[in-house]
């Protein structure tokens, strides 16, 4: 998640810096101005995510290949190109035009690493598109937790968690009454529309509020360890819980534009004994106290991708260990990104 977020911010700066005349949308001969995807195709072209198939045509209605989608996805996220000497897949050799894109996709965990083949020329399915997008966003762990969540589709069995996340984030919808059609092939215009949608959701800015005012606050409880707990894990606003809270609000019909995310500015400190059990309950500490801890010479700083929360460890004395989970710029950015994907663009830092 960390590398996805950081590189995304860099790529946005590059994309927004493109001169309009240098990336003017092409007028494709096979895309009528009245077509539902005409504007998405134009914007995908402007952003450099897609090119035509030649002869002044976009390839409207054609299925998109896995290799072509891999290329568009790497462009969307602005990932640094990966080109190893030895290929990771038996069917993707270094002389192929899509070699770097596929390897870059794998390096950024946007595809599962368990297969020996990528099937670059196969037509991409809607289920595969959902999986690659969610993985590319860094939400594989969220998809794992979403396996048991309900979705309004009766035909989803494989990649259920990934499709659930894609649906919850508004990235992909159904194709009809209670149907997602995960095995249906995704067309080039469908891919363009989805990628533009993701780009726009991520490019939205988050506004910090001095006070909640009339906005409904989304508050995620931070776990607090109690004396006697074996292994206290107290991340600030854990991402899985934030995702669950956001989807509950969305599914209940709340106006997400009138909500704000509440984030903790400081941290939670837990002191454990030699056996790893807390000597007392966790305590909340301020941002200033967190900064003092981080300035210690004996502190070890780490980050949890699972929870999107920073933490550090130090020894207050020879018999005890202190763990502080705290709000870093990185963790806050990750939570604000997820909130923006749900349409929540305001937050309060307390």
Secondary structure as GFF3:
##gff-version 3
##sequence-region A 1 350
A	DSSP	alpha_helix	2	16	.	.	.	ID=ss1
A	DSSP	alpha_helix	38	46	.	.	.	ID=ss2
A	DSSP	alpha_helix	66	77	.	.	.	ID=ss3
A	DSSP	alpha_helix	99	107	.	.	.	ID=ss4
A	DSSP	alpha_helix	126	136	.	.	.	ID=ss5
A	DSSP	alpha_helix	140	145	.	.	.	ID=ss6
A	DSSP	three_ten_helix	146	148	.	.	.	ID=ss7
A	DSSP	alpha_helix	160	168	.	.	.	ID=ss8
A	DSSP	alpha_helix	188	203	.	.	.	ID=ss9
A	DSSP	beta_strand	207	208	.	.	.	ID=ss10
A	DSSP	beta_strand	216	219	.	.	.	ID=ss11
A	DSSP	alpha_helix	239	251	.	.	.	ID=ss12
A	DSSP	three_ten_helix	256	258	.	.	.	ID=ss13
A	DSSP	beta_strand	259	263	.	.	.	ID=ss14
A	DSSP	beta_strand	267	272	.	.	.	ID=ss15
A	DSSP	beta_strand	283	285	.	.	.	ID=ss16
A	DSSP	alpha_helix	287	294	.	.	.	ID=ss17
A	DSSP	beta_strand	300	304	.	.	.	ID=ss18
A	DSSP	beta_strand	309	317	.	.	.	ID=ss19
A	DSSP	beta_strand	320	326	.	.	.	ID=ss20
A	DSSP	alpha_helix	329	341	.	.	.	ID=ss21
A	DSSP	beta_strand	346	349	.	.	.	ID=ss22
###
